[in-house]
Amino acid sequence: MQSMQNMPKEVKAYKIGHSYDVRGLLISYQWVLQMAINEIWRNMSWVEKPWKNYYIVKKDDKAIKLLRMQGKEFRVNGKQIKVYYHAKRLIPEIPESNEFGKGLRNKLMAFWRHTGYAAHYVDSAIRMAYQVLRSWKANYVKGLRKRRKPIAKRLAARIKNTLFRVRGNKLVLTVIPRKLYLEFDFSKAWFLDRVKGWRVGEIILRKRDLIMMFTRERRSRDVGGVIGWDMNEYTMDGFSDTGKEKVSLRKLHWIHETYYEMRRKMQKLSRKKPKYAERKLERISERERNRTRDLVNKLTTMIARRYPNHIHVLEDLDKEGMYNRDKGHNRRISLQNWRAIVKALRYKVKVKEIDPRHTTRQCSRCGSLATIVDKRKVICKNCGLIIDRQVNAAINIYLSGRKLKHRKDLWETVIRPKLAPGDYCEKPAMR
Ligand SMILES: [Zn+2]
């Protein structure tokens, strides 16, 4: 992995259609990709590691008493109690040594040679196999995947730039060296002026189309500032070096609500007219996806334009996510929106995810956790600050993004001047 990791890159992907018969190549590719996955999977070592986990019980005095008696580790969190336990868990280690890589390539080549296709496809497949397994591992560690080998289902080949040349607005792909080349002309593509000065980094070949991934190094490497975002049901609340920011998510919510209703109506109908309802349902879901994607793109582009060269700090949802799943319809929508927004933001700005613990509860001025949190505000029992709940969280995320510790004088000099009078006040008794 060369510069990819450190140098932030911008990526754009566009599709062009083709009418070549590439089934043979795609099937062979899929097969060698699966073989690579199998080989790497077989050579993974599973290491037992200690694992701290928790489950949630409802808060009541009896439960607390019982937990104390049992000597269990727990933390009261609003109306819930988090009860911790220690377990051991097998964590996979993916073989990455050069030696293993060479052996893998030789093994795959022994089969691939008979197809006649260019040898570089094997390298692309190996790279792809590693990508698949790394992302599987990341999800497995988070508890989102089972210990089951990934299967290459899609008939698509991700192809490195060693297999194609771009000349002007033509892309020439090597299929069989010195024998078969495919030419893709994109001189009339609608996206041409959007990728001026970009280069084609990678392509994905599919049965009927080719996806071209254009990249360019992000123009300015220096990061101008930090903005912390607190995600809420209807708003994204930001706090940056220049002060507060609010982005409404109402429209996004409204889309989900509308289509949710439409789906429910269709589901009722499905008893009478199952075929019709099924077709309609599919179309409704597709339209919902498209509209959401468009809106998320619009929102994130606006954010990126307003805060270019900023590090955008957000809470890492998955840390809490797996335990909070399925808590009602609204929460599911919020989670879904959040994931989509973070994903889209990553393409446009630098994103940093932080541990979500305490961001709501902690007093942004003195850092105390002795607070009362209600729907709208946070009241600090330690320093007497009464502050808008969402503003408080955004400040905490901002401070964490700038690696600043909570300090009263810092709050007074840096934070307070950026707030509006209605955002906070002092608890009368504390004056
Ligand atoms: Zn305080």
Boltz pocket constraint, residues with backbone or C-beta under 6 A from the ligand:
constraints:
  - pocket:
      binder: B
      contacts: [[A, 363], [A, 364], [A, 365], [A, 366], [A, 367], [A, 368], [A, 380], [A, 381], [A, 382], [A, 383], [A, 384], [A, 385]]
      max_distance: 6.0
